């Protein structure tokens, strides 16, 4: 278990669910096999193979895994079969196939091909911080993260969380950090990547990688209509990540000492290793987010 990307949803108050209740609710929302005529199936699965537990809890954190199974039936495959059948009808009956008939043929072809389509499974880790009232979804896609939270909400019956924003504009803070790294919050350091976007023109963007973010070229862009929408940071000599203007974390990477702690956890006992990893990364992310949320005055609204 290692969370690489982070989309965070927050509640106004800590969560009070008993772990046993979460186990029961997610068991009832277990991902079922994708039926022959079903385009997809989703739900929750045990985080560890060979283990039936749906959740693993330690030190105020609960870890679970969402899974989506999708049947792969590419549009070009359907179109090719559709064009062939339309051509056969036109040659046989000497008539034109109308729009309604084409739509019916397409639906029939999909019905016939779907059972033979391959399936793809996609698993997404979810770390629930009970003490802070946060849902941490390991996804770089906001759409995917919303889907996972919706599935969790349906399983639990209620989940009053929102993708909270700060009272101060992140892009303004990012620009200040690039101009003067001393404006960064305590324990945070400036990295070597950033993305700037033209918010008033045609939406052009430019990315800088493996450079000194204080270089004149970058600062010159800030004097135009370009604003920083993504900045690479380090935190407390433990983690490196990209922070977006939506306060999501991307490309989370363990720094040397933290990585050594992770490597020392490798053991024959998969359950013990997972619990240790949940505790180690969970506490680090909790403290990191505390610093970011305090700086940007993030408040969760009632959902």
C-alpha positions in Angstrom: 0.0 0.0 0.0 1.4 3.4 -1.1 -0.9 6.3 -1.9 0.6 8.0 -5.0 -2.0 10.6 -5.7 -4.4 12.2 -3.4 -7.9 13.8 -3.8 -9.2 14.8 -0.4 -12.8 15.1 0.7 -13.5 16.6 4.1 -16.4 16.6 6.6 -17.1 19.3 9.3 -16.7 16.8 12.1 -14.8 13.6 12.9 -16.3 10.3 11.7 -17.8 8.2 14.5 -18.4 4.9 12.6 -17.4 1.8 14.5 -14.9 -0.2 12.4 -17.2 -3.3 12.6 -20.0 -1.2 11.0 -17.7 -0.2 8.2 -16.8 -3.8 7.7 -20.4 -4.9 7.5 -21.5 -2.0 5.2 -18.7 -2.6 2.7 -19.2 -6.3 2.7 -22.8 -5.6 1.6 -21.4 -3.4 -1.2 -18.8 -6.0 -2.4 -17.9 -5.8 -6.1 -19.8 -8.5 -7.9 -18.6 -10.2 -11.1 -19.5 -8.3 -14.3 -22.5 -10.1 -15.9 -22.4 -11.1 -19.5 -24.7 -8.3 -20.5 -23.4 -5.7 -18.0 -21.0 -3.1 -19.3 -19.5 -2.6 -15.8 -19.7 -3.5 -12.2 -18.3 -1.8 -9.1 -18.1 -2.1 -5.4 -15.5 -2.9 -2.7 -13.0 -5.7 -2.3 -10.7 -6.9 0.4 -7.4 -4.9 0.3 -5.3 -8.1 0.6 -5.6 -11.3 -1.4 -6.3 -14.3 0.7 -7.9 -12.1 3.4 -11.7 -11.7 3.7 -11.5 -8.5 5.7 -12.9 -5.5 3.8 -11.2 -2.9 6.0 -8.0 -2.6 7.9 -8.0 -0.1 10.8 -5.1 1.3 12.9 -4.5 4.5 14.9 -7.6 6.3 13.7 -7.2 5.3 10.0 -9.3 2.8 8.0 -8.1 1.5 4.7 -10.4 0.0 2.0 -10.3 -0.7 -1.7 -12.8 0.2 -4.4 -12.9 -1.9 -7.6 -14.5 -1.3 -10.9 -14.8 -4.0 -13.6 -15.4 -2.8 -17.1 -16.1 -4.7 -20.3 -13.8 -3.4 -23.1 -15.9 -3.1 -26.3 -14.1 -0.4 -28.4 -16.3 1.9 -30.5 -14.4 1.1 -33.7 -15.2 -2.6 -33.4 -18.9 -1.8 -33.1 -18.7 0.7 -36.0 -17.0 -1.8 -38.3 -19.6 -4.5 -37.6 -22.4 -1.9 -38.0 -21.1 -0.6 -41.4 -20.8 -4.2 -42.6 -24.4 -5.0 -41.7 -25.7 -1.8 -43.1 -24.0 -2.5 -46.4 -25.4 -6.0 -46.5 -29.0 -4.7 -46.0 -28.6 -2.0 -48.6 -27.3 -4.5 -51.2 -29.9 -7.2 -50.3 -33.0 -5.0 -50.1 -31.8 -2.2 -52.4 -32.8 0.5 -49.9 -31.2 3.1 -47.6 -30.8 2.3 -43.9 -32.3 5.1 -41.8 -31.0 6.6 -38.6 -33.5 4.8 -36.4 -32.7 1.4 -38.0 -28.9 2.1 -37.6 -29.4 2.8 -33.9 -31.4 -0.4 -33.5 -28.6 -2.3 -35.3 -26.0 -0.8 -33.1 -27.8 -1.8 -30.0 -28.2 -5.3 -31.3 -24.5 -5.6 -32.1 -23.5 -4.3 -28.7 -25.8 -6.9 -27.1 -24.3 -9.7 -29.2 -20.6 -8.7 -28.7 -20.7 -7.7 -25.0 -20.5 -11.2 -23.5 -17.4 -11.9 -25.6 -15.6 -8.6 -24.6 -12.6 -8.7 -22.3 -12.9 -7.2 -18.8 -10.5 -4.8 -17.1 -10.4 -4.3 -13.3 -9.3 -1.0 -11.7 -8.7 -0.8 -8.0 -8.5 2.4 -6.0 -7.3 2.7 -2.5 -9.2 4.8 0.1 -7.8 5.9 3.4 -10.3 7.2 5.8 -9.0 9.5 8.6 -11.6 9.1 11.3 -10.1 11.8 13.6 -9.9 14.5 10.9 -13.1 13.6 9.0 -11.2 13.2 5.8 -11.6 10.7 2.9 -8.3 10.3 1.0 -8.8 8.8 -2.4 -5.7 7.5 -4.2 -6.6 8.9 -7.7 -5.2 11.7 -9.9 -8.6 12.0 -11.6 -11.2 14.1 -9.8 -14.0 12.3 -11.8 -12.7 8.9 -10.6 -12.4 10.1 -7.0 -16.0 11.4 -7.1 -17.1 8.0 -8.4 -15.3 6.2 -5.5 -16.8 8.6 -2.9 -20.3 8.1 -4.4 -19.9 4.4 -4.1 -18.8 4.8 -0.5 -21.7 7.1 0.2 -24.1 4.6 -1.2 -22.6 1.8 0.9 -22.8 3.8 4.1 -26.1 5.5 3.5 -24.7 8.9 4.2 -21.4 10.6 3.8 -21.5 14.4 4.3 -18.1 15.3 2.7 -17.1 17.9 0.1 -13.9 18.6 -1.9 -13.1 21.5 0.3 -11.4 24.7 -0.9 -9.4 27.3 0.9 -10.4 30.8 1.7 -7.2 32.2 0.1 -6.4 31.5 -3.6 -3.8 28.8 -4.0 -2.5 30.4 -7.2 -1.7 33.6 -5.4 0.2 31.8 -2.7 2.1 29.7 -5.3 3.2 32.9 -7.1 4.4 34.2 -3.8 6.4 31.1 -3.0 8.1 31.2 -6.5 9.0 34.8 -5.9 10.3 34.2 -2.3 10.6 30.7 -0.9 10.6 32.2 2.6 6.8 32.7 2.2 6.3 28.9 2.3 4.6 27.4 5.4 6.7 25.9 8.0 8.2 22.4 7.2 7.6 22.9 3.4 10.3 23.4 0.8 10.2 24.3 -2.9 11.0 21.6 -5.4 12.0 21.7 -9.0 8.7 21.4 -11.0 5.8 23.8 -11.7 3.1 24.4 -14.2 1.9 27.9 -15.3 -1.3 28.6 -17.1 -2.6 31.6 -18.9 -6.0 32.2 -17.2 -7.1 35.3 -19.2 -6.1 34.3 -22.8 -6.5 31.0 -24.6 -5.5 28.8 -21.7 -1.9 28.2 -22.9 0.3 26.4 -20.3 4.0 25.8 -19.8 5.7 23.3 -17.6 9.1 23.5 -16.0 10.9 20.3 -14.8 14.2 19.8 -13.0 14.9 23.5 -12.8 15.5 26.2 -10.1 12.0 27.6 -9.7 13.3 31.0 -8.8 14.9 31.5 -12.2 14.2 34.7 -14.1 12.3 33.0 -16.9 9.7 31.7 -14.5 9.4 35.0 -12.7 9.0 36.8 -16.0 5.9 34.6 -16.8 4.4 35.7 -13.5 4.5 39.3 -14.7 2.2 38.4 -17.5 -1.2 36.8 -17.3 0.2 33.4 -16.4 -0.4 31.9 -12.9 1.1 28.8 -11.2 -1.5 26.1 -11.0 0.9 23.3 -9.8 4.0 23.4 -7.7 6.4 20.7 -6.6 7.1 20.7 -2.8 8.8 18.7 -0.1 7.5 18.3 3.4 9.5 17.8 6.6 12.2 15.8 4.7 9.7 13.0 4.5 7.6 13.4 1.3 7.8 15.1 -2.0 4.7 15.9 -4.1 3.0 18.3 -6.5 0.4 20.5 -5.0 -2.4 21.7 -7.4 -4.6 24.8 -7.3 -7.4 22.5 -6.1 -5.2 21.4 -3.1 -4.9 17.9 -4.5 -1.6 16.1 -4.1 0.0 14.4 -7.1 3.1 12.2 -7.6 3.6 11.6 -3.9 7.1 10.2 -3.3 8.9 9.0 -0.2 12.2 10.8 0.5 15.3 8.9 1.7 14.6 8.4 5.4 11.0 7.8 4.9 11.7 5.2 2.2 14.1 3.4 4.5 11.3 3.2 7.1 9.1 1.7 4.4 11.7 -0.8 3.3 12.2 -2.0 6.8 8.5 -3.0 7.0 8.8 -5.7 4.3 7.9 -8.9 6.0 6.4 -12.3 5.5 3.3 -11.2 7.4 1.3 -9.2 4.8 -1.3 -8.1 7.3 1.3 -6.7 9.7 3.1 -4.9 6.8 -0.1 -3.3 5.5 -1.0 -2.1 9.0 2.4 -0.6 9.5 2.2 1.2 6.1 -1.2 2.5 6.9 0.1 4.0 10.1 3.3 5.4 8.7 1.9 7.1 5.6 -1.4 7.9 7.2 0.1 9.9 10.0 2.5 11.7 7.6 -0.4 12.6 5.3 -2.5 13.7 8.2 0.2 16.1 9.5 1.0 17.3 5.9 -2.6 18.1 5.2 -3.0 19.8 8.6 -0.2 22.2 7.5 -1.7 22.9 4.1 -5.2 23.3 5.4 -4.2 25.6 8.1 -2.2 27.8 5.7 -5.1 28.0 3.2 -7.8 28.2 5.9 -9.6 25.2 4.5 -13.1 24.6 5.9 -15.4 21.8 5.0 -19.0 22.7 4.2 -21.9 20.5 5.0 -22.7 18.2 2.1 
